[in-house]
């Protein structure tokens, strides 16, 4: 996306207007003495971007300002956002907005709401309702499915002085606020382009379909279980009706319900006695005997085949005797005996070679008889073992009433998985197969390596400014979203103690994040960075420099600005946009020869400030 702040506007209560202009694709530096309002510029930018609280100083600044404003260039469009100043430390809900970038000459009047303006600006950042916190990414402060606010992405656009001097390994602003702390790990992949919204939506769709599929399969299972239960109930009801001779004992199950309906409706069914059961039991016993006889035959036949093998083995020496006949002294009787034994051996071999389907035939017959037996057992199960009579007519009619109620229940209940449920299950399974989700883990691993590679190039750029750490290797701690240094050929991270080195780590980290965002074409983070006093580790609160005799601190500050200058130059070479705004204490002479650094206004000193003494 394209983005830059064209100017900051302060409408003063005395009717005057203070403006600071910034250039696109430059490192815009505001430098000068302490207590001149430089840091307040970062707070003003944040305030105009819909902050719910603000730390803009009341003294000098807020007490003199009626409205704060920003003129922006976003995607080749000009916008002006104005917000009324704080009242007794409380933020204002009054906004001025121009979709053409018009800046009122006099004090603005409220003409729009925060919700409308924020919605329009978020559209320019490609933020809509689909850019939301996905399932599994909620917290006490974040609601799953809620739209990700533009303000969460702004965490990538600032390096405050508190962050630079922070030695606890924090690399993002606003981490002292729980909702921003919760949001950071949840938006990081989206902001840096590791994860695409399209991919998240696919994941959401897959989760939704899987939940729906589980619900449908549970329903299918419940229907099947209900079906099994009703079948058992139905069999028990039919059996009991037969025991009391309400229906014929030989009626098959499919027809039995019809007979029960007739009984309920007043028909008299002529029932048999136990003749049918006796007939079936006799037939069952015959089948059982047949199965036993065939199994006995199978066993005897197996023994017979084994005996043949044993006899054949015992006659095998005959083959040897025949081969050695000339060497053996034998009589005529011996010759006759050997010939007869040889003949018998050949007959046994032929008998064994003869293939007969008897085994298979017997097994097939046993299988058929088992099926017949199973059918007979089912029929017997549905027949009463003995005929019963009701104790009295009341019991009889009570049972008939029970039959009527249950038959009515069977007819109304869905006792088999419906075709529509099965079709819906099949449809969802096919849809799930069609969803192709990108493997984010692989892209994340590659992105981490790229971040480390980019930062290593930055370290080479500043070289000696890193002193003892210039040859160390950068390690991106993805879990904690932090930058660490590792000594080559070691497995532990160095505890970086110098605040000046912390400053460089923050520059490396933020620039690398924006380089990754650019390479991954993420539309949610604007290409600009505001840095508040990167040289603070080299200066005291009174603004006086703490320099060594060899001016090594001056060298380090210059190297930091060379890094920023080079970053902008590379963006310009890529025909892309990026704007950096830096608030500093240093002299303009330290960056006067750098092509991509622009001094905003004149140095803040001798009465010149965010609100010059001449304008009060």
Secondary structure, 3 states (H helix, E strand, C coil): CCEEEEEEEEEECCCCEEEEECCCCCEEEEEECCCCCHHHHHHHHHHHCCCCCCCCCHHHHHCCEEEEEEEEEECCEEEEEEEECCECCECCCCEEEECCCCCCCCCCCCCECHHHHHHHHHHHCCCCCCCECCCCCCCCCCCCCCECCHHHHHHHHEECHHHHCCCCCCCCCCCCCHHHHHHHHHHHHHHHCCCCHHHHHHHHHHHHHHHHHHHHHHHHHHHHHHHHHHHHHHHHHHHHHHHCCCCCCCCCHHHHHHHHHHHHCCCCCCCCCCHHHHHHHHHHHHHHHHHHHHHHHHHHHHHHHHHHHHHHHHCHHHHHHHHCHHHCCCCHHHHHHHHHHHHHHHHHHHHHHCCCCHHHHHHHHHHHHHHHHHHHHHHHHHCCCCCCCCCCHHHHHHHHHHHHHHHHHHHHCCCCCCHHHHHHHHHHHHHHHHCCCCCHHHHHHHHHHHHHHHHHHHHHHHHHHHHHHCCCEEEEECCCCEEEEECCCCCCECCCCCHHHHHHHHHHHHHHHHHHHHHCCCCCCCCEEEEECHHHHHECCCCCECCCCCCHHHHHHHHHHHHHHHHHHHHHHCCCCCEEEEEECCCHHHHCCCCCEEECCCCECCCCCCCCHHHC
